Amino acid sequence: MKPAKKSIGVFDSGFGGLNTLRSIVKALPQYNYIYLGDSAQAPYGNRSPGEVYKFTRQAVDFLFRNNCELVVLACNTASSEALRKIQQEYLPKHYPGRRVLGVLIPAAELAAVKKHKRVGIMATTGTVKSGAFKRELTKLKRDIEVYQQGCPLLVPIVEAGKENTKQTKIVLQNYLHPLLKQNIDVLILGCTHYGILKKQINRLVGNKVKIISEADIVPKKLAEYLRRHKKIANKISLNRAVQFYSTGQINKFEKLGSKFFGKKIRAQKAILQ
Ligand code: DGL
């Protein structure tokens, strides 16, 4: 019997993580990947921490049952509200030896460098409320000023494929205004969905503010992680296969997902339990 193929799992509440997966696959094309988007239950940002934990745990479980060796939570809301509990309580009990990684700390590390003094964060209401970015940034640099802006309308905009409309521009201007008023020198797009709006945000922010999008940093961090954890890296199959699952409508996921992933994708329905 052939050994089962092992993959790297990438999870988000919907389409945002596809942007992250796209750059991961570009940087590390040799591996097998499985993407899971929980569009049926998105947005996570307005849900309680208990719900976010439950959905994230179910998603991780789905990916592990489908032979993922390692899961990247390409979702800040899940990384801030569920990751620690999954790593400390769920994995040791149910999947010892497997790993789940988040995306929030790499973004905080890049923002908290010497030259940055005032950091703006755009994130979901849940991520803002969790205080996770502020906690991680101040751990790295005690005197850093952190200004957070919850942006609850942006995930529905991306999930509806409406990134390029006039209304979206107005919504973005309104969210950016309080941050720009604080003279921020760096802006973290603290939700993977917002990476899809990077161009539009860039146009409004200008080039004085550095924009940090997780799609630009996660691949490098993942490559470093795999170099440091050879035992895990060596288990992942090298067939360059990428599989997609969604809990939402499959035809919508394939259509919009192909746009965000930059290539035509075929998806299968996922049932989380
Ligand atoms: N893309 C996710 C994040 O990075 C989740 C957004 C949501 O579902 O509200 O936070």
Boltz pocket constraint, residues with backbone or C-beta under 6 A from the ligand:
constraints:
  - pocket:
      binder: B
      contacts: [[A, 12], [A, 13], [A, 14], [A, 16], [A, 17], [A, 42], [A, 43], [A, 44], [A, 45], [A, 46], [A, 74], [A, 75], [A, 76], [A, 77], [A, 78], [A, 124], [A, 127], [A, 155], [A, 190], [A, 191], [A, 192], [A, 193]]
      max_distance: 6.0
